[in-house]
Amino acid sequence: MPIAEYVWLNEELVPLDQALVSVNDRGFLYGDGFFETLRAEDGRILFMPEHLARLKASAQAFRIPFPKKFSWERRLSRVLAANGLERGLARLKILLTRGEAAGLGLPRETWPTLVIWAQAYSPPAPEEYARGWPVATFPERRTTFTGRHKSLNYLFYLAARQYALDQGAKEALILEADGLVSEGAATSLIYRQDGNFFTPEAPSALPGVTIAVLGRSLARRGLSLAAVPTTQANLAQAEGLWLTNSLLGVMPVSSLDGRPWPISEAAGLLQECLKTEEQA
Ligand SMILES: Cc1ncc(COP(=O)(O)O)c(C=O)c1O
């Protein structure tokens, strides 16, 4: 993947090698901040209001000032343009930290640090979407309220993904402390049972933008996507299981812990649902 040459830092677009952040930034010291990853197609930024709403809600919940009177669309488009990404697929990443402030707790009086990156994105090949991804259950469980936010404390998810890779899988299944199914390391889950779609209701799962978009698209077609507490036994009975996120879209699961999973033809419907919302 080509390295981005320009990034947005606080108030301006700067060459990457001049984009300097203090070692006292609390994002670096404590993971005290949040991020969003968005997909752009030919310069069109997908589901920006949903991503910004989640970032703003997390910033407010943790007392990080959220940029006011900030033309997000113009800034994100400028970062895309500066990196020659007005055409094709791109990954936009927005990162907001508390900036520099002394003391533990969540000091309110700070100058937050804002960084926006844009890089070319190469999605998996169509054959990979057709084949699906193997998934491995991460043995370490987690229940934490920070899981509901896309915080910079990503170490648990990186370790879960690495566990999956070490098993020859591509994504990890994360369980809550009580064993209920939660989400993937960087994905939400959707499954189908008796013709209906479900997503695990879990106290620590990130409220996925893609899940929300799929939910409203399915509703427009008279179908539902219900959030329900999901055990591993429930999941084992599902007719189809998919991983979703803003970059990947909808990726079928081909096996779970080595047990092959049937690729349901409903993958096409979910992918279609996402496409129609992207174009809306
Ligand atoms: C832990 C976790 N769950 C779910 C998702 C999916 O979220 P979204 O659909 O908003 O991209 C992500 C995204 O990267 C994630 O990191």
The ligand as an SDF file (V2000), in Angstrom:
LIG
                    3D

 16 16  0  0  0  0  0  0  0  0999 V2000
  -13.8960   -3.9720   17.0460 C   0  0  0  0  0  0  0  0  0  0  0  0
  -14.6840   -3.5780   15.8300 C   0  0  0  0  0  0  0  0  0  0  0  0
  -15.9500   -4.0050   15.6980 N   0  0  0  0  0  0  0  0  0  0  0  0
  -16.6760   -3.6860   14.6070 C   0  0  0  0  0  0  0  0  0  0  0  0
  -16.1650   -2.9060   13.5760 C   0  0  0  0  0  0  0  0  0  0  0  0
  -17.0110   -2.5600   12.3820 C   0  0  0  0  0  0  0  0  0  0  0  0
  -17.3660   -1.2210   12.4270 O   0  0  0  0  0  0  0  0  0  0  0  0
  -17.8140   -0.3500   11.1740 P   0  0  0  0  0  0  0  0  0  0  0  0
  -18.9040   -1.1050   10.4550 O   0  0  0  0  0  0  0  0  0  0  0  0
  -18.3210    0.8890   11.8090 O   0  0  0  0  0  0  0  0  0  0  0  0
  -16.6120   -0.1220   10.3080 O   0  0  0  0  0  0  0  0  0  0  0  0
  -14.8620   -2.4290   13.6870 C   0  0  0  0  0  0  0  0  0  0  0  0
  -14.2880   -1.5970   12.6100 C   0  0  0  0  0  0  0  0  0  0  0  0
  -13.1210   -1.5590   12.3670 O   0  0  0  0  0  0  0  0  0  0  0  0
  -14.1020   -2.7590   14.8370 C   0  0  0  0  0  0  0  0  0  0  0  0
  -12.8460   -2.3140   14.9790 O   0  0  0  0  0  0  0  0  0  0  0  0
  1  2  1  0
  2  3  1  0
  2 15  2  0
  3  4  2  0
  4  5  1  0
  5  6  1  0
  5 12  2  0
  6  7  1  0
  7  8  1  0
  8  9  2  0
  8 10  1  0
  8 11  1  0
 12 13  1  0
 12 15  1  0
 13 14  2  0
 15 16  1  0
M  END
$$$$
